[in-house]
Amino acid sequence: MPPLLQNITVELDVPMQTRDGVTLRANVYRPAGDGRWPVLLMRLPYGKDFMLGGALLDPVQAARRGYVVIVQDTRGCGTSEGVWYPVAHEGQDGVDTVEWAARLPYSDGQVGMYGASYFGFTQWAAAINKPAALKALVPFETWRDPFHGQSARGGATELGIGASWHLGMGLNVLMRRYAGDPMALAQALGEFAQEMDRLGTAGYWSLPLNDFAPLRRQDVAPAFFETNGTPMNGISESVRAADIAAGQLGLQIPTYNIGGWYDIFLGDTIANYLTMRRQGAPAKLLIGPWSHSELGGRVGERNFGYAAQSGFINLQTDLLGLQLRWFDHWLKGIDTGLLAEAPVKIFVMGINTWRDEAEWPLARARNVPYYLHEGGRLSPELPWDEAPDVYMYDPEDPVPTRGGATLMTPEYPAGPYDQRSIEARPDVLVFTSDVLGEDLEVTGPIEVHLWAISSAPDTDFVARLTDVFPDDSSICLTDGIVRARYRNFAQGEVPSLLQPGQPYHFVIDLWATSNVFLAGHRIRLQITSSNFPRWDRNQNTGHPIGADAEMAVAWQTILHDVEHASCVVLPVVAV
């Protein structure tokens, strides 16, 4: 690694003008003195001066290693001009910023981009427009398809993240709206704080969704009403702008994709990697045991150990060092040895160790169905003529969110949490394996094939995989949902309601995990019909999504017999 430079120059609020005349401002960190260096660019809507991205890549340290680091407020945020509207301008503005950065007198004309979540998206939004100067990306915990965990999942609205994020971004809107009226601003901020404080306890319950009261009252998030609650067959312009999947086709830019097993965007982090890899672009994937905001060794109720933390990955490196090795190769032409290493690095929970892999999914993994049986058994044995299980789903009393891959208000923390309080409910079915006599590793994508009958024309089914410890704690690993009317949407079918009383086959995508179920542990699958407020409640009426507040009770029958063999398919790896 090149020696550290001792002195850097910092310039604040450096302006650039977009093609439509809007001035965006950035803070610039660069080596002191004359010279030209490659540029690392991060574009974020949360305020460049607060440096939320500093934990991912310290701009001071990167500048001392011979980079120009530009941290820019996106349009309508921080000190940048224009009107804030999520995702709408990030492609155009991203290209303009890349080209501007390449022309700066201290730039050598090469640009890399980095950042997490929304500012992971700003990387892709620029990249799919193929600016010539953009040479490499490090997207961290970001989405690809808004219907795959950003706006919706399995047809259900991602209410938890959607409501809290849009409302939270309202602070920026209010600060600008009342900038010239201190008294009006003080009143608006007081009302905003109250709305934020009650979102987790009452606000999420507001109906109808298409007139979501916490955001209507504040009038700060028109995009929410385009993006959330929108039927998946009625795609809005906001949703279209957030979708970068089609633009990735044929793209050859090198990407280092980083995610977490409990991250809200895990599914698309993996999909981003696979897309680039399949079309021959240089790509790497790293997945830790992290949630969206917890990157240490302790996540949720589990301690994965010192080596699990992002600040000292496998006791060898940190996120700064990892990213600079990537950029040193692609922007400086330095052989860092990174490309000779395995393309995939994952943290295997249970045994709590990092492991390099040659591919994803693992070629050596065997897909083993574990079937649901009467009496709450889960077994590789096929079911016979077994009686079904029945429960009542009442949307006025939904199953509450407890842990998982979430990003919500503080009342609903993310990560691995004990599910016993959830499993004690009468509307949660629990299927559990025998005690394992030896370790069993599950690493890869997971699906549930569920045969079910509902009394309602539309309803939801939720599946959750847990690791049951010898003390009976049931720690969530991964989960998923399917909204009945969208059961075949991924196959291109038009959404359609159920015929009450008829059996249907539902496929529930649980994304992926890597966990060793240790000897003495058990494997458990939960089946229910809600996980609220992470996902919005299906009101069971079959009415247009989000249109009204009417609710109905649904009686759910889960089949597990010789003709309707419900199962979870686990990718089992020989230990």
Backbone torsions as a table, in degrees:
resi	resn	phi	psi	omega
1	MET	NA	135.0	-179.8
2	PRO	-59.1	151.8	179.2
3	PRO	-64.6	152.1	179.7
4	LEU	-71.3	136.7	170.3
5	LEU	-75.9	145.3	-174.6
6	GLN	-86.1	-30.5	-173.4
7	ASN	-123.7	140.7	175.0
8	ILE	-130.0	163.1	175.2
9	THR	-114.8	134.8	178.5
10	VAL	-119.1	125.8	176.0
11	GLU	-118.2	130.5	-176.2
12	LEU	-103.8	145.3	174.7
13	ASP	55.3	43.8	177.2
14	VAL	-71.3	123.9	-174.6
15	PRO	-87.1	150.3	166.0
16	MET	-142.5	150.4	-177.5
17	GLN	-109.8	130.7	177.3
18	THR	-76.8	171.1	-177.4
19	ARG	-63.7	-22.1	178.2
20	ASP	-101.7	16.6	170.0
21	GLY	89.0	7.0	178.7
22	VAL	-86.7	135.0	178.9
23	THR	-91.8	121.5	174.1
24	LEU	-106.7	146.5	-176.0
25	ARG	-123.4	148.3	-175.4
26	ALA	-141.0	155.9	166.4
27	ASN	-96.2	136.2	-175.6
28	VAL	-120.0	126.9	176.5
29	TYR	-115.7	125.4	-177.0
30	ARG	-150.3	159.6	175.5
31	PRO	-59.8	141.6	178.4
32	ALA	-70.7	153.2	176.4
33	GLY	90.3	-175.8	-179.1
34	ASP	-81.4	149.1	177.9
35	GLY	150.8	172.0	176.6
36	ARG	-128.6	134.3	-175.0
37	TRP	-137.7	155.7	174.5
38	PRO	-67.0	156.4	-173.9
39	VAL	-108.2	136.7	168.6
40	LEU	-111.7	122.5	-171.8
41	LEU	-117.2	132.2	171.2
42	MET	-127.8	130.1	179.4
43	ARG	-119.1	121.9	-173.8
44	LEU	-140.7	153.9	-178.9
45	PRO	-97.3	4.1	-171.0
46	TYR	-101.0	4.7	178.9
47	GLY	102.6	108.6	-177.4
48	LYS	-62.5	-26.3	-175.9
49	ASP	-79.4	-13.6	179.0
50	PHE	-90.6	-16.1	172.5
51	MET	54.6	50.4	175.2
52	LEU	-62.4	-26.5	-179.8
53	GLY	-85.5	-1.4	-177.5
54	GLY	-63.5	-27.1	177.9
55	ALA	-71.1	-21.0	-179.9
56	LEU	-88.2	-41.6	178.8
57	LEU	-153.6	107.4	-178.4
58	ASP	-69.7	114.7	-175.7
59	PRO	-65.8	-29.9	178.7
60	VAL	-66.0	-47.7	-179.7
61	GLN	-66.2	-37.1	178.2
62	ALA	-66.1	-39.7	177.4
63	ALA	-63.7	-37.8	178.1
64	ARG	-68.0	-17.9	177.2
65	ARG	-96.9	15.0	171.5
66	GLY	91.4	33.3	176.2
67	TYR	-123.4	148.6	164.4
68	VAL	-89.0	121.7	-179.7
69	VAL	-110.8	123.6	-179.0
70	ILE	-116.5	121.8	178.0
71	VAL	-115.9	111.5	-169.7
72	GLN	-114.2	136.5	168.7
73	ASP	-72.0	127.7	176.3
74	THR	-70.2	167.7	-175.9
75	ARG	-52.0	129.3	176.8
76	GLY	77.8	10.5	-177.9
77	CYS	-128.0	152.5	178.6
78	GLY	57.1	-126.3	-179.9
79	THR	-98.0	3.9	177.8
80	SER	-79.6	147.5	179.1
81	GLU	-80.1	177.8	176.6
82	GLY	96.4	179.7	-177.9
83	VAL	-105.4	128.9	178.3
84	TRP	-72.0	124.8	171.3
85	TYR	-148.4	115.2	-170.9
86	PRO	-51.3	136.1	171.1
87	VAL	63.2	-20.1	-168.0
88	ALA	-58.4	-38.5	-172.2
89	HIS	-108.3	2.6	-169.4
90	GLU	-68.5	-30.3	177.3
91	GLY	-66.3	-54.9	-179.4
92	GLN	-62.6	-48.9	-178.6
93	ASP	-66.9	-34.2	178.2
94	GLY	-64.1	-44.4	177.1
95	VAL	-61.7	-45.8	180.0
96	ASP	-59.8	-40.4	-178.4
97	THR	-70.1	-41.5	177.1
98	VAL	-59.4	-46.5	-179.0
99	GLU	-65.5	-39.8	175.9
100	TRP	-62.5	-45.7	-179.5
101	ALA	-61.0	-37.5	-179.6
102	ALA	-67.7	-24.4	-177.6
103	ARG	-91.9	-8.3	-178.3
104	LEU	-59.4	146.0	-174.0
105	PRO	-63.1	-21.8	179.3
106	TYR	-102.0	9.3	177.4
107	SER	-96.8	144.1	175.7
108	ASP	-91.0	7.5	175.3
109	GLY	93.5	-0.7	179.7
110	GLN	-111.8	136.4	-175.3
111	VAL	-129.2	135.0	167.8
112	GLY	-117.4	154.8	178.6
113	MET	-123.8	149.8	-179.4
114	TYR	-146.5	170.3	176.7
115	GLY	132.4	166.2	-173.2
116	ALA	-115.9	156.1	170.0
117	SER	60.2	-120.6	179.7
118	TYR	-59.2	-39.9	179.9
119	PHE	-83.8	1.5	159.1
120	GLY	-78.8	-40.1	176.2
121	PHE	-62.1	-40.5	-179.5
122	THR	-60.8	-28.7	174.5
123	GLN	-64.4	-52.7	-178.7
124	TRP	-62.8	-39.2	-179.1
125	ALA	-60.8	-37.5	175.6
126	ALA	-74.0	-44.0	-172.3
127	ALA	-63.1	-38.5	-176.2
128	ILE	-69.2	-13.2	173.7
129	ASN	-92.0	0.0	169.0
130	LYS	55.6	53.5	171.2
131	PRO	-66.1	135.5	-171.3
132	ALA	-62.1	-32.1	-175.3
133	ALA	-78.2	-14.5	-176.3
134	LEU	-82.6	116.3	-169.3
135	LYS	-111.4	-20.1	-176.4
136	ALA	-164.6	153.0	179.8
137	LEU	-129.8	153.9	165.7
138	VAL	-131.3	81.3	178.7
139	PRO	-78.3	127.6	-174.8
140	PHE	-117.7	119.4	174.1
141	GLU	49.0	64.6	-179.0
142	THR	-136.0	166.3	-173.9
143	TRP	-96.1	170.8	178.1
144	ARG	-129.0	-50.7	-178.8
145	ASP	-117.4	117.5	-176.9
146	PRO	-61.3	-18.7	177.4
147	PHE	-89.9	10.8	-179.1
148	HIS	-120.9	39.2	174.9
149	GLY	122.3	-7.8	178.4
150	GLN	-94.8	-59.6	176.8
151	SER	-98.4	-33.4	-177.4
152	ALA	-149.8	162.4	176.0
153	ARG	-146.2	123.1	-178.9
154	GLY	59.6	20.5	-178.7
155	GLY	96.9	-15.3	179.4
156	ALA	-88.9	145.2	-179.6
157	THR	-73.5	134.4	173.9
158	GLU	-78.4	76.1	-174.7
159	LEU	-68.3	-40.2	-175.4
160	GLY	-55.7	-55.6	179.5
161	ILE	-74.7	-38.2	-175.3
162	GLY	-62.0	-48.7	-178.0
163	ALA	-69.3	-45.4	-176.4
164	SER	-68.6	-40.0	-178.8
165	TRP	-69.5	-47.5	-179.5
166	HIS	-62.8	-41.1	178.0
167	LEU	-66.3	-43.0	178.7
168	GLY	-59.1	-39.4	177.6
169	MET	-68.2	-12.9	177.6
170	GLY	-65.0	-22.8	177.9
171	LEU	-58.6	-45.5	177.7
172	ASN	-60.3	-41.3	179.7
173	VAL	-62.7	-45.6	-178.3
174	LEU	-66.7	-39.8	179.3
175	MET	-59.5	-38.6	178.5
176	ARG	-77.0	-39.8	-176.6
177	ARG	-61.9	-39.2	-174.7
178	TYR	-112.6	26.2	-177.3
179	ALA	-58.3	-31.0	-178.6
180	GLY	-96.5	6.2	-176.5
181	ASP	-136.4	88.9	-175.5
182	PRO	-58.2	-37.6	-178.3
183	MET	-69.3	-43.9	177.7
184	ALA	-64.8	-37.2	178.3
185	LEU	-64.0	-44.2	-179.9
186	ALA	-60.3	-43.0	178.3
187	GLN	-64.9	-44.5	-179.2
188	ALA	-62.6	-40.4	-179.5
189	LEU	-68.9	-35.2	176.2
190	GLY	-63.5	-43.2	177.9
191	GLU	-67.1	-38.1	178.3
192	PHE	-62.4	-44.7	-179.8
193	ALA	-61.2	-41.4	177.9
194	GLN	-62.7	-41.4	-180.0
195	GLU	-64.2	-41.5	178.1
196	MET	-64.6	-41.1	-177.1
197	ASP	-66.0	-32.8	-177.0
198	ARG	-98.2	0.2	-179.0
199	LEU	-60.4	-47.5	-176.3
200	GLY	-70.9	-23.1	-177.7
201	THR	-100.1	-26.8	-177.0
202	ALA	-141.1	-37.0	-172.2
203	GLY	-60.6	-39.9	-179.9
204	TYR	-58.0	-23.0	-175.4
205	TRP	-81.5	-4.2	-174.2
206	SER	-63.9	134.6	175.0
207	LEU	-135.1	152.7	-1.7
208	PRO	-74.7	156.0	-176.3
209	LEU	-63.8	-34.9	-178.9
210	ASN	-74.0	-3.1	173.1
211	ASP	-132.5	44.9	-170.4
212	PHE	-56.4	110.2	-167.4
213	ALA	-57.8	-44.6	-178.4
214	PRO	-56.7	-33.7	179.9
215	LEU	-89.2	-30.5	175.0
216	ARG	-64.7	-42.9	-178.6
217	ARG	-62.7	-38.7	-179.2
218	GLN	-83.7	-24.3	179.9
219	ASP	53.3	52.0	-176.3
220	VAL	-123.8	-5.2	-170.7
221	ALA	-142.1	68.3	178.7
222	PRO	-60.7	-28.5	-179.0
223	ALA	-64.5	-28.2	178.8
224	PHE	-57.8	-40.8	-175.0
225	PHE	-77.9	-12.2	170.8
226	GLU	-89.3	-37.1	-169.9
227	THR	-91.7	-45.4	-175.8
228	ASN	-98.1	134.2	-176.3
229	GLY	85.2	-2.8	177.4
230	THR	-75.0	124.1	174.8
231	PRO	-54.4	140.8	-173.0
232	MET	-65.2	-17.7	176.4
233	ASN	-94.7	9.1	176.2
234	GLY	-126.7	66.6	-170.6
235	ILE	-69.9	127.6	179.6
236	SER	-86.7	170.3	177.6
237	GLU	-65.2	-34.9	177.4
238	SER	-63.0	-44.3	177.8
239	VAL	-63.7	-42.3	-179.6
240	ARG	-60.9	-40.8	-179.4
241	ALA	-68.1	-28.9	-179.4
242	ALA	-80.7	-9.9	-175.9
243	ASP	-94.2	112.8	179.7
244	ILE	-109.6	6.2	-175.2
245	ALA	-59.4	-49.8	-177.6
246	ALA	-64.2	-37.2	-179.1
247	GLY	-67.9	-21.0	179.2
248	GLN	-73.3	-21.0	-175.4
249	LEU	-61.0	124.7	179.9
250	GLY	83.8	-6.8	-178.8
251	LEU	-69.8	138.0	-175.2
252	GLN	-118.4	13.1	-176.7
253	ILE	-71.7	136.1	177.7
254	PRO	-65.0	134.3	-178.4
255	THR	-134.8	135.5	171.0
256	TYR	-110.2	108.1	-173.9
257	ASN	-97.1	127.2	-175.6
258	ILE	-125.1	133.9	-179.2
259	GLY	-151.0	-173.1	-179.3
260	GLY	-139.3	147.6	-179.5
261	TRP	-61.2	-24.4	-179.8
262	TYR	-112.7	26.8	178.5
263	ASP	-91.1	142.1	-179.7
264	ILE	-61.8	-21.9	-179.4
265	PHE	-111.6	22.5	-178.9
266	LEU	-55.6	-46.7	-176.7
267	GLY	-56.2	-42.7	-178.7
268	ASP	-81.7	-25.8	171.9
269	THR	-58.9	-45.1	177.3
270	ILE	-66.4	-42.8	-179.6
271	ALA	-62.9	-38.4	176.4
272	ASN	-59.8	-45.8	178.6
273	TYR	-61.1	-49.6	-176.4
274	LEU	-62.5	-40.5	179.6
275	THR	-59.8	-48.2	-178.4
276	MET	-68.1	-40.1	-179.1
277	ARG	-64.4	-43.2	-177.0
278	ARG	-66.0	-26.3	179.8
279	GLN	-100.1	16.9	170.5
280	GLY	83.9	8.5	178.5
281	ALA	-81.2	147.7	175.3
282	PRO	-62.9	125.9	-176.3
283	ALA	-152.1	145.0	175.1
284	LYS	-134.0	159.0	-177.7
285	LEU	-137.7	131.2	174.2
286	LEU	-132.0	127.8	178.8
287	ILE	-128.7	120.5	176.1
288	GLY	-99.6	179.9	179.8
289	PRO	-83.9	29.6	-165.6
290	TRP	-94.7	160.0	165.0
291	SER	-94.8	-173.5	-177.7
292	HIS	-62.8	-35.2	-175.0
293	SER	-119.0	-9.6	177.7
294	GLU	-104.1	110.8	-175.3
295	LEU	-117.7	17.1	179.3
296	GLY	-94.2	-167.6	177.9
297	GLY	-77.5	-27.2	177.1
298	ARG	-100.9	122.9	179.5
299	VAL	-131.9	129.1	-177.3
300	GLY	57.4	-127.2	-179.4
301	GLU	-101.0	13.5	-179.7
302	ARG	-120.6	143.5	173.6
303	ASN	-107.8	110.7	-177.5
304	PHE	-88.1	-1.5	175.4
305	GLY	103.4	162.7	-175.3
306	TYR	-61.1	-38.9	-176.4
307	ALA	-73.1	-8.0	179.8
308	ALA	-80.4	-19.1	-173.2
309	GLN	-70.4	146.3	-179.4
310	SER	-67.5	-20.3	179.3
311	GLY	-80.0	-7.8	178.8
312	PHE	-157.1	63.7	-172.5
313	ILE	-62.9	119.3	179.1
314	ASN	56.2	26.9	-179.2
315	LEU	58.3	29.7	-175.4
316	GLN	-127.8	-38.2	-173.4
317	THR	-154.0	177.3	174.3
318	ASP	-131.8	178.0	-176.9
319	LEU	-63.4	-35.9	177.9
320	LEU	-62.2	-50.8	-178.5
321	GLY	-62.7	-39.9	179.9
322	LEU	-63.0	-46.3	-178.4
323	GLN	-67.4	-39.7	-180.0
324	LEU	-67.6	-33.6	173.5
325	ARG	-60.9	-40.9	179.0
326	TRP	-64.0	-49.0	-178.2
327	PHE	-71.1	-34.1	176.5
328	ASP	-58.1	-38.6	179.7
329	HIS	-68.5	-50.3	-171.0
330	TRP	-85.3	-24.7	-177.4
331	LEU	-106.3	-24.0	-178.4
332	LYS	-115.1	-8.4	-179.9
333	GLY	70.6	23.2	179.5
334	ILE	-89.7	131.4	176.7
335	ASP	-79.0	97.8	-178.7
336	THR	-89.9	-4.3	-177.7
337	GLY	80.3	0.0	-174.6
338	LEU	-66.4	-38.9	-177.8
339	LEU	-71.1	-21.9	177.0
340	ALA	-77.8	-14.8	179.0
341	GLU	-81.7	163.0	179.4
342	ALA	-56.5	142.7	-177.1
343	PRO	-71.6	-18.7	-175.4
344	VAL	-124.4	132.2	173.1
345	LYS	-128.8	123.9	-178.6
346	ILE	-128.5	152.6	172.9
347	PHE	-96.3	122.5	-179.8
348	VAL	-94.5	109.7	-179.7
349	MET	-72.9	163.2	-175.9
350	GLY	91.1	-59.7	172.9
351	ILE	-93.5	-8.9	171.7
352	ASN	51.8	62.2	179.5
353	THR	-144.3	150.6	173.4
354	TRP	-83.4	148.0	179.3
355	ARG	-146.5	136.9	175.3
356	ASP	-86.5	141.8	179.1
357	GLU	-134.2	150.9	-178.1
358	ALA	-82.8	-17.8	-177.3
359	GLU	-159.4	169.7	170.7
360	TRP	-141.2	133.1	-9.3
361	PRO	-64.4	166.7	-176.9
362	LEU	-70.7	127.9	-178.3
363	ALA	-63.9	-28.3	-177.2
364	ARG	-85.5	-4.0	178.6
365	ALA	-73.8	137.4	175.7
366	ARG	-106.2	128.1	177.5
367	ASN	-77.8	110.3	-175.8
368	VAL	-113.5	115.9	176.4
369	PRO	-74.0	132.6	168.9
370	TYR	-110.0	116.7	-169.8
371	TYR	-91.3	147.5	173.8
372	LEU	-79.3	138.1	179.0
373	HIS	-131.5	159.1	174.5
374	GLU	-63.1	155.5	-176.6
375	GLY	80.3	8.5	177.9
376	GLY	75.7	23.7	179.6
377	ARG	-89.5	148.0	174.7
378	LEU	-126.1	123.2	-170.7
379	SER	-154.1	150.6	172.8
380	PRO	-67.4	-10.0	179.9
381	GLU	-76.1	137.7	177.1
382	LEU	-65.4	144.9	177.3
383	PRO	-76.8	160.9	174.6
384	TRP	-112.4	-144.3	179.6
385	ASP	-82.2	85.5	-174.8
386	GLU	-111.3	145.1	179.8
387	ALA	-68.3	142.0	179.8
388	PRO	-73.7	169.5	172.4
389	ASP	-106.2	145.5	-177.7
390	VAL	-129.8	138.7	171.6
391	TYR	-144.9	163.1	178.7
392	MET	-104.9	128.8	174.4
393	TYR	-106.7	118.1	178.9
394	ASP	-113.3	110.8	-178.5
395	PRO	-64.2	-14.5	174.8
396	GLU	-79.7	-12.0	176.9
397	ASP	-135.0	65.9	-174.6
398	PRO	-74.7	161.1	173.9
399	VAL	-68.2	125.3	-176.3
400	PRO	-77.5	150.0	175.5
401	THR	-68.5	130.9	173.9
402	ARG	-138.9	101.8	180.0
403	GLY	69.9	-163.2	-178.3
404	GLY	97.4	-168.1	-179.0
405	ALA	-86.1	78.0	-173.3
406	THR	-121.8	166.2	171.7
407	LEU	-150.8	94.0	-169.1
408	MET	-140.2	-163.8	176.7
409	THR	-71.1	164.0	-174.9
410	PRO	-58.8	-21.2	179.0
411	GLU	-66.2	-15.4	-174.8
412	TYR	-129.7	73.4	-179.1
413	PRO	-68.2	154.1	-178.0
414	ALA	-91.4	163.9	170.8
415	GLY	113.3	-169.8	-179.2
416	PRO	-77.3	114.5	179.0
417	TYR	-128.9	150.3	178.5
418	ASP	-65.5	129.8	-174.9
419	GLN	-100.6	9.0	-174.1
420	ARG	-61.0	-36.0	177.8
421	SER	-66.5	-32.4	176.4
422	ILE	-71.5	-43.2	-176.5
423	GLU	-70.5	-15.9	178.1
424	ALA	-77.5	-11.9	-178.9
425	ARG	-73.3	147.2	179.1
426	PRO	-71.9	-15.0	179.9
427	ASP	-98.5	18.6	175.3
428	VAL	-124.4	116.3	175.7
429	LEU	-87.8	140.6	-176.7
430	VAL	-125.5	127.2	178.1
431	PHE	-123.6	123.0	-169.2
432	THR	-128.4	138.1	178.4
433	SER	-76.3	169.5	168.7
434	ASP	-65.8	162.2	174.9
435	VAL	-61.8	131.5	-177.6
436	LEU	-75.1	131.4	177.8
437	GLY	-83.0	-17.1	177.9
438	GLU	-147.5	164.6	-179.8
439	ASP	-60.7	144.0	176.5
440	LEU	-134.8	118.9	-179.9
441	GLU	-95.4	133.1	174.1
442	VAL	-119.9	112.2	-179.0
443	THR	-138.7	116.6	178.1
444	GLY	138.6	-172.3	179.5
445	PRO	-70.7	147.3	-175.0
446	ILE	-130.0	135.3	176.2
447	GLU	-128.0	147.9	169.9
448	VAL	-112.1	129.2	173.4
449	HIS	-105.8	110.0	-171.5
450	LEU	-117.1	126.1	171.0
451	TRP	-99.0	123.3	-173.7
452	ALA	-147.7	154.9	174.2
453	ILE	-122.3	136.8	175.9
454	SER	-124.5	149.5	173.5
455	SER	-81.6	-7.1	-175.2
456	ALA	-104.3	154.3	176.7
457	PRO	-74.3	-19.2	174.1
458	ASP	-150.1	143.2	-179.7
459	THR	-163.4	-179.9	177.8
460	ASP	-121.7	154.7	169.0
461	PHE	-130.2	130.5	-179.3
462	VAL	-117.0	136.6	175.6
463	ALA	-125.1	141.3	-179.3
464	ARG	-139.8	131.4	176.7
465	LEU	-97.4	131.8	179.0
466	THR	-131.2	160.0	175.2
467	ASP	-107.3	115.6	-177.9
468	VAL	-94.0	117.7	-177.0
469	PHE	-82.6	165.5	178.6
470	PRO	-58.3	-25.1	177.5
471	ASP	-85.4	9.8	178.5
472	ASP	77.3	0.1	172.9
473	SER	-64.2	139.6	-174.8
474	SER	-118.0	98.6	-170.2
475	ILE	-95.2	122.8	-176.8
476	CYS	-67.6	140.5	176.4
477	LEU	-109.2	-52.7	-178.7
478	THR	-162.2	157.3	179.9
479	ASP	-150.2	176.6	180.0
480	GLY	-164.9	172.8	-175.7
481	ILE	-144.6	151.5	169.5
482	VAL	-135.0	132.1	173.1
483	ARG	-92.6	127.0	-166.8
484	ALA	-56.5	-42.5	-176.6
485	ARG	-65.3	-21.7	179.9
486	TYR	-104.8	21.8	-172.9
487	ARG	-59.7	-28.5	-179.0
488	ASN	-120.3	21.6	-177.3
489	PHE	-62.3	-40.0	-178.7
490	ALA	-63.8	-23.0	178.0
491	GLN	-90.3	6.9	176.6
492	GLY	88.7	6.7	-178.9
493	GLU	-80.9	149.6	176.8
494	VAL	-69.9	137.0	177.7
495	PRO	-55.8	140.5	-178.6
496	SER	-147.3	146.9	179.7
497	LEU	-77.3	163.2	177.3
498	LEU	-81.5	156.0	165.3
499	GLN	-93.0	106.3	-177.8
500	PRO	-53.0	137.1	179.6
501	GLY	91.3	-7.5	-179.6
502	GLN	-99.5	142.5	178.1
503	PRO	-76.6	142.0	177.8
504	TYR	-134.2	151.9	175.9
505	HIS	-99.2	122.8	179.1
506	PHE	-116.1	136.3	173.9
507	VAL	-108.0	122.4	-179.1
508	ILE	-112.5	118.7	-179.5
509	ASP	-84.8	114.8	178.1
510	LEU	-95.7	16.2	-177.6
511	TRP	60.5	-110.4	-174.3
512	ALA	-160.2	163.8	172.8
513	THR	-155.3	172.4	168.6
514	SER	-141.1	110.8	-175.4
515	ASN	-151.1	135.9	171.3
516	VAL	-97.4	114.4	172.0
517	PHE	-76.8	107.8	-173.5
518	LEU	-72.2	155.1	174.0
519	ALA	-52.4	135.3	-176.0
520	GLY	94.6	-12.4	176.7
521	HIS	-92.1	171.6	175.5
522	ARG	-131.6	154.9	175.9
523	ILE	-97.6	135.0	-178.0
524	ARG	-133.5	142.0	173.9
525	LEU	-122.9	127.2	172.8
526	GLN	-98.1	141.7	171.7
527	ILE	-126.7	127.3	177.7
528	THR	-153.6	-164.7	-175.6
529	SER	-130.2	11.5	178.6
530	SER	-159.5	154.8	172.0
531	ASN	-150.6	84.0	-167.9
532	PHE	-115.7	136.9	12.9
533	PRO	-97.7	15.1	175.9
534	ARG	-53.6	-52.6	174.8
535	TRP	-111.4	146.4	-179.7
536	ASP	-63.8	157.2	179.6
537	ARG	-77.4	132.0	167.8
538	ASN	-77.0	123.3	-174.7
539	GLN	-83.4	-0.5	171.9
540	ASN	67.8	11.6	-176.0
541	THR	-93.1	-23.7	-172.9
542	GLY	81.9	2.4	178.3
543	HIS	-70.7	165.7	174.4
544	PRO	-52.1	140.2	-176.1
545	ILE	-59.0	128.1	174.3
546	GLY	76.3	7.4	-170.4
547	ALA	-81.7	-28.0	-174.1
548	ASP	-151.1	-177.4	-178.8
549	ALA	-108.1	6.8	-178.8
550	GLU	-67.7	139.8	179.7
551	MET	-131.7	156.2	176.6
552	ALA	-143.2	150.0	175.2
553	VAL	-80.0	142.1	176.2
554	ALA	-120.1	134.3	172.2
555	TRP	-97.3	121.8	-174.1
556	GLN	-109.3	129.4	177.8
557	THR	-114.4	119.8	-179.1
558	ILE	-101.8	119.1	-175.8
559	LEU	-93.3	141.8	174.2
560	HIS	-154.2	77.6	178.9
561	ASP	-133.5	-175.7	-172.9
562	VAL	-62.3	-32.0	179.1
563	GLU	-90.8	-16.2	-178.3
564	HIS	-133.7	74.2	-173.7
565	ALA	-86.0	88.5	177.1
566	SER	-71.0	141.2	-176.7
567	CYS	-158.9	162.8	165.5
568	VAL	-109.7	131.7	-178.4
569	VAL	-97.7	114.2	-175.8
570	LEU	-105.8	130.6	174.4
571	PRO	-80.3	99.3	-173.5
572	VAL	-92.6	130.1	-179.5
573	VAL	-114.7	133.0	178.7
574	ALA	-61.8	129.3	-178.3
575	VAL	-87.4	NA	NA
